[in-house]
Amino acid sequence: MEAATTGCDCDWSLDLRWTGPSGSGTLRIDDGGRPLRTSAATGRPVYGYALEQGRWAR
């Protein structure tokens, strides 16, 4: 999954509906109960999630 924007500062979460042989449900994807955040990068610092460090990095 990738999120990008060119002109806003956005808070968002994803509700993933799933169905399988054992049932169905909805899984919320967020940042530990807080919305994810995506910002326009033009002229601003860019951050990404550094898996090897387990945190957001510039």
PDB file of N, H, CA, C and O in Angstrom:
ATOM      1  N   MET A   1       0.848  -1.156   0.000  1.00  0.00           N
ATOM      2  CA  MET A   1       0.000   0.000   0.000  1.00  0.00           C
ATOM      3  C   MET A   1       0.902   1.230   0.000  1.00  0.00           C
ATOM      4  O   MET A   1       1.921   1.266   0.689  1.00  0.00           O
ATOM      5  N   GLU A   2       0.518   2.226  -0.773  1.00  0.00           N
ATOM      6  H   GLU A   2      -0.311   2.196  -1.332  1.00  0.00           H
ATOM      7  CA  GLU A   2       1.260   3.474  -0.828  1.00  0.00           C
ATOM      8  C   GLU A   2       0.276   4.624  -0.881  1.00  0.00           C
ATOM      9  O   GLU A   2      -0.734   4.548  -1.581  1.00  0.00           O
ATOM     10  N   ALA A   3       0.558   5.678  -0.155  1.00  0.00           N
ATOM     11  H   ALA A   3       1.378   5.739   0.413  1.00  0.00           H
ATOM     12  CA  ALA A   3      -0.295   6.870  -0.160  1.00  0.00           C
ATOM     13  C   ALA A   3       0.547   8.069  -0.565  1.00  0.00           C
ATOM     14  O   ALA A   3       1.690   8.211  -0.131  1.00  0.00           O
ATOM     15  N   ALA A   4      -0.021   8.924  -1.392  1.00  0.00           N
ATOM     16  H   ALA A   4      -0.949   8.808  -1.744  1.00  0.00           H
ATOM     17  CA  ALA A   4       0.691  10.124  -1.832  1.00  0.00           C
ATOM     18  C   ALA A   4      -0.320  11.245  -2.039  1.00  0.00           C
ATOM     19  O   ALA A   4      -1.494  10.997  -2.315  1.00  0.00           O
ATOM     20  N   THR A   5       0.150  12.477  -1.902  1.00  0.00           N
ATOM     21  H   THR A   5       1.103  12.679  -1.678  1.00  0.00           H
ATOM     22  CA  THR A   5      -0.679  13.649  -2.163  1.00  0.00           C
ATOM     23  C   THR A   5       0.195  14.742  -2.754  1.00  0.00           C
ATOM     24  O   THR A   5       1.404  14.766  -2.526  1.00  0.00           O
ATOM     25  N   THR A   6      -0.407  15.635  -3.503  1.00  0.00           N
ATOM     26  H   THR A   6      -1.389  15.615  -3.688  1.00  0.00           H
ATOM     27  CA  THR A   6       0.347  16.747  -4.082  1.00  0.00           C
ATOM     28  C   THR A   6      -0.054  18.088  -3.499  1.00  0.00           C
ATOM     29  O   THR A   6       0.611  19.090  -3.763  1.00  0.00           O
ATOM     30  N   GLY A   7      -1.136  18.140  -2.704  1.00  0.00           N
ATOM     31  H   GLY A   7      -1.676  17.326  -2.490  1.00  0.00           H
ATOM     32  CA  GLY A   7      -1.551  19.444  -2.230  1.00  0.00           C
ATOM     33  C   GLY A   7      -2.315  19.473  -0.934  1.00  0.00           C
ATOM     34  O   GLY A   7      -3.044  20.434  -0.687  1.00  0.00           O
ATOM     35  N   CYS A   8      -2.184  18.461  -0.086  1.00  0.00           N
ATOM     36  H   CYS A   8      -1.592  17.680  -0.287  1.00  0.00           H
ATOM     37  CA  CYS A   8      -2.898  18.522   1.192  1.00  0.00           C
ATOM     38  C   CYS A   8      -2.114  17.795   2.275  1.00  0.00           C
ATOM     39  O   CYS A   8      -1.157  17.071   2.002  1.00  0.00           O
ATOM     40  N   ASP A   9      -2.540  18.006   3.486  1.00  0.00           N
ATOM     41  H   ASP A   9      -3.318  18.594   3.708  1.00  0.00           H
ATOM     42  CA  ASP A   9      -2.019  17.318   4.659  1.00  0.00           C
ATOM     43  C   ASP A   9      -3.178  16.460   5.155  1.00  0.00           C
ATOM     44  O   ASP A   9      -4.140  16.985   5.717  1.00  0.00           O
ATOM     45  N   CYS A  10      -3.098  15.154   4.954  1.00  0.00           N
ATOM     46  H   CYS A  10      -2.317  14.727   4.498  1.00  0.00           H
ATOM     47  CA  CYS A  10      -4.259  14.279   5.135  1.00  0.00           C
ATOM     48  C   CYS A  10      -4.050  13.281   6.274  1.00  0.00           C
ATOM     49  O   CYS A  10      -2.984  12.675   6.387  1.00  0.00           O
ATOM     50  N   ASP A  11      -5.067  13.116   7.114  1.00  0.00           N
ATOM     51  H   ASP A  11      -5.932  13.608   7.023  1.00  0.00           H
ATOM     52  CA  ASP A  11      -5.129  12.036   8.100  1.00  0.00           C
ATOM     53  C   ASP A  11      -6.087  10.997   7.535  1.00  0.00           C
ATOM     54  O   ASP A  11      -7.140  11.355   7.007  1.00  0.00           O
ATOM     55  N   TRP A  12      -5.736   9.688   7.639  1.00  0.00           N
ATOM     56  H   TRP A  12      -4.881   9.397   8.068  1.00  0.00           H
ATOM     57  CA  TRP A  12      -6.595   8.665   7.071  1.00  0.00           C
ATOM     58  C   TRP A  12      -6.338   7.317   7.729  1.00  0.00           C
ATOM     59  O   TRP A  12      -5.297   7.097   8.349  1.00  0.00           O
ATOM     60  N   SER A  13      -7.292   6.433   7.583  1.00  0.00           N
ATOM     61  H   SER A  13      -8.138   6.611   7.080  1.00  0.00           H
ATOM     62  CA  SER A  13      -7.136   5.035   7.982  1.00  0.00           C
ATOM     63  C   SER A  13      -7.814   4.201   6.908  1.00  0.00           C
ATOM     64  O   SER A  13      -8.589   4.719   6.105  1.00  0.00           O
ATOM     65  N   LEU A  14      -7.522   2.920   6.900  1.00  0.00           N
ATOM     66  H   LEU A  14      -6.892   2.499   7.552  1.00  0.00           H
ATOM     67  CA  LEU A  14      -8.072   2.009   5.898  1.00  0.00           C
ATOM     68  C   LEU A  14      -8.877   0.934   6.606  1.00  0.00           C
ATOM     69  O   LEU A  14      -8.367   0.269   7.507  1.00  0.00           O
ATOM     70  N   ASP A  15     -10.135   0.755   6.205  1.00  0.00           N
ATOM     71  H   ASP A  15     -10.550   1.296   5.473  1.00  0.00           H
ATOM     72  CA  ASP A  15     -10.964  -0.345   6.694  1.00  0.00           C
ATOM     73  C   ASP A  15     -11.001  -1.403   5.605  1.00  0.00           C
ATOM     74  O   ASP A  15     -11.594  -1.196   4.547  1.00  0.00           O
ATOM     75  N   LEU A  16     -10.368  -2.536   5.868  1.00  0.00           N
ATOM     76  H   LEU A  16      -9.886  -2.705   6.729  1.00  0.00           H
ATOM     77  CA  LEU A  16     -10.258  -3.625   4.911  1.00  0.00           C
ATOM     78  C   LEU A  16     -11.304  -4.683   5.235  1.00  0.00           C
ATOM     79  O   LEU A  16     -11.240  -5.325   6.283  1.00  0.00           O
ATOM     80  N   ARG A  17     -12.265  -4.863   4.339  1.00  0.00           N
ATOM     81  H   ARG A  17     -12.317  -4.341   3.487  1.00  0.00           H
ATOM     82  CA  ARG A  17     -13.272  -5.918   4.522  1.00  0.00           C
ATOM     83  C   ARG A  17     -12.762  -7.194   3.885  1.00  0.00           C
ATOM     84  O   ARG A  17     -12.284  -7.180   2.751  1.00  0.00           O
ATOM     85  N   TRP A  18     -12.864  -8.303   4.615  1.00  0.00           N
ATOM     86  H   TRP A  18     -13.252  -8.314   5.537  1.00  0.00           H
ATOM     87  CA  TRP A  18     -12.369  -9.576   4.111  1.00  0.00           C
ATOM     88  C   TRP A  18     -13.419 -10.668   4.298  1.00  0.00           C
ATOM     89  O   TRP A  18     -14.266 -10.593   5.188  1.00  0.00           O
ATOM     90  N   THR A  19     -13.343 -11.674   3.446  1.00  0.00           N
ATOM     91  H   THR A  19     -12.654 -11.735   2.723  1.00  0.00           H
ATOM     92  CA  THR A  19     -14.206 -12.846   3.517  1.00  0.00           C
ATOM     93  C   THR A  19     -13.360 -14.064   3.189  1.00  0.00           C
ATOM     94  O   THR A  19     -12.558 -14.032   2.256  1.00  0.00           O
ATOM     95  N   GLY A  20     -13.533 -15.136   3.946  1.00  0.00           N
ATOM     96  H   GLY A  20     -14.185 -15.162   4.704  1.00  0.00           H
ATOM     97  CA  GLY A  20     -12.808 -16.376   3.710  1.00  0.00           C
ATOM     98  C   GLY A  20     -13.634 -17.559   4.152  1.00  0.00           C
ATOM     99  O   GLY A  20     -14.752 -17.389   4.637  1.00  0.00           O
ATOM    100  N   PRO A  21     -13.097 -18.766   3.993  1.00  0.00           N
ATOM    101  CA  PRO A  21     -13.826 -19.971   4.359  1.00  0.00           C
ATOM    102  C   PRO A  21     -14.259 -20.012   5.824  1.00  0.00           C
ATOM    103  O   PRO A  21     -15.272 -20.630   6.151  1.00  0.00           O
ATOM    104  N   SER A  22     -13.504 -19.363   6.704  1.00  0.00           N
ATOM    105  H   SER A  22     -12.681 -18.861   6.438  1.00  0.00           H
ATOM    106  CA  SER A  22     -13.824 -19.428   8.137  1.00  0.00           C
ATOM    107  C   SER A  22     -14.633 -18.226   8.634  1.00  0.00           C
ATOM    108  O   SER A  22     -14.924 -18.132   9.826  1.00  0.00           O
ATOM    109  N   GLY A  23     -14.995 -17.314   7.738  1.00  0.00           N
ATOM    110  H   GLY A  23     -14.758 -17.391   6.770  1.00  0.00           H
ATOM    111  CA  GLY A  23     -15.797 -16.180   8.172  1.00  0.00           C
ATOM    112  C   GLY A  23     -15.462 -14.914   7.413  1.00  0.00           C
ATOM    113  O   GLY A  23     -14.881 -14.957   6.329  1.00  0.00           O
ATOM    114  N   SER A  24     -15.835 -13.786   7.999  1.00  0.00           N
ATOM    115  H   SER A  24     -16.306 -13.751   8.880  1.00  0.00           H
ATOM    116  CA  SER A  24     -15.561 -12.491   7.379  1.00  0.00           C
ATOM    117  C   SER A  24     -15.405 -11.450   8.484  1.00  0.00           C
ATOM    118  O   SER A  24     -15.712 -11.700   9.650  1.00  0.00           O
ATOM    119  N   GLY A  25     -14.927 -10.292   8.090  1.00  0.00           N
ATOM    120  H   GLY A  25     -14.678 -10.088   7.143  1.00  0.00           H
ATOM    121  CA  GLY A  25     -14.763  -9.232   9.079  1.00  0.00           C
ATOM    122  C   GLY A  25     -14.195  -7.987   8.450  1.00  0.00           C
ATOM    123  O   GLY A  25     -14.062  -7.896   7.230  1.00  0.00           O
ATOM    124  N   THR A  26     -13.862  -7.031   9.288  1.00  0.00           N
ATOM    125  H   THR A  26     -13.970  -7.105  10.279  1.00  0.00           H
ATOM    126  CA  THR A  26     -13.244  -5.781   8.861  1.00  0.00           C
ATOM    127  C   THR A  26     -12.010  -5.551   9.719  1.00  0.00           C
ATOM    128  O   THR A  26     -12.061  -5.650  10.945  1.00  0.00           O
ATOM    129  N   LEU A  27     -10.914  -5.246   9.065  1.00  0.00           N
ATOM    130  H   LEU A  27     -10.872  -5.166   8.070  1.00  0.00           H
ATOM    131  CA  LEU A  27      -9.649  -4.970   9.738  1.00  0.00           C
ATOM    132  C   LEU A  27      -9.312  -3.505   9.514  1.00  0.00           C
ATOM    133  O   LEU A  27      -9.221  -3.064   8.369  1.00  0.00           O
ATOM    134  N   ARG A  28      -9.125  -2.740  10.591  1.00  0.00           N
ATOM    135  H   ARG A  28      -9.200  -3.099  11.521  1.00  0.00           H
ATOM    136  CA  ARG A  28      -8.731  -1.330  10.466  1.00  0.00           C
ATOM    137  C   ARG A  28      -7.211  -1.249  10.465  1.00  0.00           C
ATOM    138  O   ARG A  28      -6.547  -1.793  11.348  1.00  0.00           O
ATOM    139  N   ILE A  29      -6.672  -0.565   9.465  1.00  0.00           N
ATOM    140  H   ILE A  29      -7.211  -0.123   8.748  1.00  0.00           H
ATOM    141  CA  ILE A  29      -5.233  -0.336   9.363  1.00  0.00           C
ATOM    142  C   ILE A  29      -4.990   1.127   9.705  1.00  0.00           C
ATOM    143  O   ILE A  29      -5.458   2.027   9.007  1.00  0.00           O
ATOM    144  N   ASP A  30      -4.243   1.354  10.801  1.00  0.00           N
ATOM    145  H   ASP A  30      -3.863   0.623  11.367  1.00  0.00           H
ATOM    146  CA  ASP A  30      -3.950   2.709  11.262  1.00  0.00           C
ATOM    147  C   ASP A  30      -2.619   2.702  11.994  1.00  0.00           C
ATOM    148  O   ASP A  30      -1.860   1.739  11.886  1.00  0.00           O
ATOM    149  N   ASP A  31      -2.331   3.739  12.722  1.00  0.00           N
ATOM    150  H   ASP A  31      -2.948   4.521  12.810  1.00  0.00           H
ATOM    151  CA  ASP A  31      -1.066   3.867  13.449  1.00  0.00           C
ATOM    152  C   ASP A  31      -1.318   3.687  14.940  1.00  0.00           C
ATOM    153  O   ASP A  31      -1.254   4.647  15.708  1.00  0.00           O
ATOM    154  N   GLY A  32      -1.604   2.453  15.347  1.00  0.00           N
ATOM    155  H   GLY A  32      -1.656   1.673  14.724  1.00  0.00           H
ATOM    156  CA  GLY A  32      -1.829   2.168  16.762  1.00  0.00           C
ATOM    157  C   GLY A  32      -3.032   2.891  17.340  1.00  0.00           C
ATOM    158  O   GLY A  32      -2.973   3.381  18.467  1.00  0.00           O
ATOM    159  N   GLY A  33      -4.123   2.967  16.587  1.00  0.00           N
ATOM    160  H   GLY A  33      -4.171   2.569  15.671  1.00  0.00           H
ATOM    161  CA  GLY A  33      -5.327   3.643  17.046  1.00  0.00           C
ATOM    162  C   GLY A  33      -5.427   5.093  16.592  1.00  0.00           C
ATOM    163  O   GLY A  33      -6.469   5.723  16.768  1.00  0.00           O
ATOM    164  N   ARG A  34      -4.368   5.624  16.017  1.00  0.00           N
ATOM    165  H   ARG A  34      -3.521   5.112  15.874  1.00  0.00           H
ATOM    166  CA  ARG A  34      -4.374   6.979  15.467  1.00  0.00           C
ATOM    167  C   ARG A  34      -4.379   6.888  13.943  1.00  0.00           C
ATOM    168  O   ARG A  34      -3.892   5.901  13.391  1.00  0.00           O
ATOM    169  N   PRO A  35      -4.916   7.892  13.251  1.00  0.00           N
ATOM    170  CA  PRO A  35      -4.908   7.840  11.787  1.00  0.00           C
ATOM    171  C   PRO A  35      -3.487   7.922  11.236  1.00  0.00           C
ATOM    172  O   PRO A  35      -2.594   8.481  11.873  1.00  0.00           O
ATOM    173  N   LEU A  36      -3.293   7.363  10.054  1.00  0.00           N
ATOM    174  H   LEU A  36      -4.018   6.909   9.537  1.00  0.00           H
ATOM    175  CA  LEU A  36      -2.046   7.537   9.324  1.00  0.00           C
ATOM    176  C   LEU A  36      -2.038   8.970   8.789  1.00  0.00           C
ATOM    177  O   LEU A  36      -3.083   9.618   8.728  1.00  0.00           O
ATOM    178  N   ARG A  37      -0.865   9.461   8.405  1.00  0.00           N
ATOM    179  H   ARG A  37      -0.016   8.935   8.455  1.00  0.00           H
ATOM    180  CA  ARG A  37      -0.777  10.848   7.947  1.00  0.00           C
ATOM    181  C   ARG A  37       0.038  10.895   6.662  1.00  0.00           C
ATOM    182  O   ARG A  37       1.106  10.291   6.569  1.00  0.00           O
ATOM    183  N   THR A  38      -0.477  11.617   5.677  1.00  0.00           N
ATOM    184  H   THR A  38      -1.345  12.108   5.753  1.00  0.00           H
ATOM    185  CA  THR A  38       0.217  11.819   4.405  1.00  0.00           C
ATOM    186  C   THR A  38       0.231  13.312   4.116  1.00  0.00           C
ATOM    187  O   THR A  38      -0.805  13.972   4.207  1.00  0.00           O
ATOM    188  N   SER A  39       1.397  13.849   3.767  1.00  0.00           N
ATOM    189  H   SER A  39       2.238  13.313   3.693  1.00  0.00           H
ATOM    190  CA  SER A  39       1.530  15.280   3.492  1.00  0.00           C
ATOM    191  C   SER A  39       2.138  15.492   2.116  1.00  0.00           C
ATOM    192  O   SER A  39       2.910  14.665   1.629  1.00  0.00           O
ATOM    193  N   ALA A  40       1.778  16.616   1.494  1.00  0.00           N
ATOM    194  H   ALA A  40       1.151  17.287   1.890  1.00  0.00           H
ATOM    195  CA  ALA A  40       2.399  16.994   0.230  1.00  0.00           C
ATOM    196  C   ALA A  40       3.878  17.246   0.484  1.00  0.00           C
ATOM    197  O   ALA A  40       4.230  17.863   1.490  1.00  0.00           O
ATOM    198  N   ALA A  41       4.748  16.784  -0.406  1.00  0.00           N
ATOM    199  H   ALA A  41       4.461  16.284  -1.223  1.00  0.00           H
ATOM    200  CA  ALA A  41       6.184  16.837  -0.169  1.00  0.00           C
ATOM    201  C   ALA A  41       6.874  18.035  -0.811  1.00  0.00           C
ATOM    202  O   ALA A  41       8.045  18.279  -0.520  1.00  0.00           O
ATOM    203  N   THR A  42       6.205  18.782  -1.662  1.00  0.00           N
ATOM    204  H   THR A  42       5.254  18.584  -1.898  1.00  0.00           H
ATOM    205  CA  THR A  42       6.847  19.886  -2.360  1.00  0.00           C
ATOM    206  C   THR A  42       7.423  20.894  -1.377  1.00  0.00           C
ATOM    207  O   THR A  42       6.686  21.550  -0.640  1.00  0.00           O
ATOM    208  N   GLY A  43       8.756  21.013  -1.372  1.00  0.00           N
ATOM    209  H   GLY A  43       9.355  20.481  -1.970  1.00  0.00           H
ATOM    210  CA  GLY A  43       9.429  21.968  -0.505  1.00  0.00           C
ATOM    211  C   GLY A  43       9.465  21.592   0.963  1.00  0.00           C
ATOM    212  O   GLY A  43       9.831  22.416   1.801  1.00  0.00           O
ATOM    213  N   ARG A  44       9.087  20.351   1.295  1.00  0.00           N
ATOM    214  H   ARG A  44       8.790  19.682   0.614  1.00  0.00           H
ATOM    215  CA  ARG A  44       9.058  19.928   2.692  1.00  0.00           C
ATOM    216  C   ARG A  44       9.928  18.692   2.882  1.00  0.00           C
ATOM    217  O   ARG A  44      10.222  17.999   1.908  1.00  0.00           O
ATOM    218  N   PRO A  45      10.348  18.396   4.112  1.00  0.00           N
ATOM    219  CA  PRO A  45      11.119  17.180   4.343  1.00  0.00           C
ATOM    220  C   PRO A  45      10.268  15.947   4.037  1.00  0.00           C
ATOM    221  O   PRO A  45       9.048  15.971   4.198  1.00  0.00           O
ATOM    222  N   VAL A  46      10.912  14.885   3.600  1.00  0.00           N
ATOM    223  H   VAL A  46      11.903  14.865   3.469  1.00  0.00           H
ATOM    224  CA  VAL A  46      10.233  13.640   3.273  1.00  0.00           C
ATOM    225  C   VAL A  46      10.598  12.593   4.306  1.00  0.00           C
ATOM    226  O   VAL A  46      11.775  12.412   4.618  1.00  0.00           O
ATOM    227  N   TYR A  47       9.603  11.904   4.839  1.00  0.00           N
ATOM    228  H   TYR A  47       8.647  12.052   4.586  1.00  0.00           H
ATOM    229  CA  TYR A  47       9.814  10.859   5.826  1.00  0.00           C
ATOM    230  C   TYR A  47       9.300   9.534   5.275  1.00  0.00           C
ATOM    231  O   TYR A  47       8.366   9.510   4.474  1.00  0.00           O
ATOM    232  N   GLY A  48       9.904   8.444   5.701  1.00  0.00           N
ATOM    233  H   GLY A  48      10.663   8.464   6.353  1.00  0.00           H
ATOM    234  CA  GLY A  48       9.457   7.108   5.348  1.00  0.00           C
ATOM    235  C   GLY A  48       9.638   6.201   6.548  1.00  0.00           C
ATOM    236  O   GLY A  48      10.384   6.527   7.472  1.00  0.00           O
ATOM    237  N   TYR A  49       8.962   5.071   6.539  1.00  0.00           N
ATOM    238  H   TYR A  49       8.357   4.806   5.788  1.00  0.00           H
ATOM    239  CA  TYR A  49       9.084   4.149   7.666  1.00  0.00           C
ATOM    240  C   TYR A  49      10.291   3.255   7.451  1.00  0.00           C
ATOM    241  O   TYR A  49      10.335   2.493   6.485  1.00  0.00           O
ATOM    242  N   ALA A  50      11.267   3.341   8.336  1.00  0.00           N
ATOM    243  H   ALA A  50      11.232   3.961   9.120  1.00  0.00           H
ATOM    244  CA  ALA A  50      12.500   2.553   8.249  1.00  0.00           C
ATOM    245  C   ALA A  50      12.279   1.216   8.963  1.00  0.00           C
ATOM    246  O   ALA A  50      12.356   1.139  10.189  1.00  0.00           O
ATOM    247  N   LEU A  51      12.006   0.170   8.187  1.00  0.00           N
ATOM    248  H   LEU A  51      11.944   0.232   7.191  1.00  0.00           H
ATOM    249  CA  LEU A  51      11.711  -1.140   8.785  1.00  0.00           C
ATOM    250  C   LEU A  51      12.847  -1.638   9.669  1.00  0.00           C
ATOM    251  O   LEU A  51      12.610  -2.190  10.744  1.00  0.00           O
ATOM    252  N   GLU A  52      14.081  -1.441   9.212  1.00  0.00           N
ATOM    253  H   GLU A  52      14.274  -0.993   8.339  1.00  0.00           H
ATOM    254  CA  GLU A  52      15.228  -1.946   9.974  1.00  0.00           C
ATOM    255  C   GLU A  52      15.384  -1.243  11.317  1.00  0.00           C
ATOM    256  O   GLU A  52      15.948  -1.814  12.251  1.00  0.00           O
ATOM    257  N   GLN A  53      14.889  -0.003  11.426  1.00  0.00           N
ATOM    258  H   GLN A  53      14.431   0.461  10.668  1.00  0.00           H
ATOM    259  CA  GLN A  53      14.968   0.748  12.679  1.00  0.00           C
ATOM    260  C   GLN A  53      13.659   0.706  13.465  1.00  0.00           C
ATOM    261  O   GLN A  53      13.621   1.057  14.644  1.00  0.00           O
ATOM    262  N   GLY A  54      12.581   0.270  12.796  1.00  0.00           N
ATOM    263  H   GLY A  54      12.612  -0.015  11.839  1.00  0.00           H
ATOM    264  CA  GLY A  54      11.277   0.191  13.461  1.00  0.00           C
ATOM    265  C   GLY A  54      10.688   1.548  13.787  1.00  0.00           C
ATOM    266  O   GLY A  54       9.961   1.690  14.769  1.00  0.00           O
ATOM    267  N   ARG A  55      11.001   2.566  12.956  1.00  0.00           N
ATOM    268  H   ARG A  55      11.592   2.450  12.157  1.00  0.00           H
ATOM    269  CA  ARG A  55      10.467   3.898  13.232  1.00  0.00           C
ATOM    270  C   ARG A  55      10.471   4.729  11.939  1.00  0.00           C
ATOM    271  O   ARG A  55      11.045   4.336  10.924  1.00  0.00           O
ATOM    272  N   TRP A  56       9.807   5.892  12.018  1.00  0.00           N
ATOM    273  H   TRP A  56       9.340   6.211  12.843  1.00  0.00           H
ATOM    274  CA  TRP A  56       9.802   6.829  10.910  1.00  0.00           C
ATOM    275  C   TRP A  56      11.140   7.544  10.879  1.00  0.00           C
ATOM    276  O   TRP A  56      11.682   7.893  11.927  1.00  0.00           O
ATOM    277  N   ALA A  57      11.674   7.763   9.694  1.00  0.00           N
ATOM    278  H   ALA A  57      11.234   7.479   8.842  1.00  0.00           H
ATOM    279  CA  ALA A  57      12.971   8.430   9.535  1.00  0.00           C
ATOM    280  C   ALA A  57      12.902   9.436   8.396  1.00  0.00           C
ATOM    281  O   ALA A  57      12.117   9.283   7.460  1.00  0.00           O
ATOM    282  N   ARG A  58      13.720  10.446   8.486  1.00  0.00           N
ATOM    283  H   ARG A  58      14.358  10.571   9.246  1.00  0.00           H
ATOM    284  CA  ARG A  58      13.770  11.492   7.462  1.00  0.00           C
ATOM    285  C   ARG A  58      14.634  11.049   6.323  1.00  0.00           C
ATOM    286  O   ARG A  58      14.807  11.789   5.355  1.00  0.00           O
TER     287      ARG A  58
END
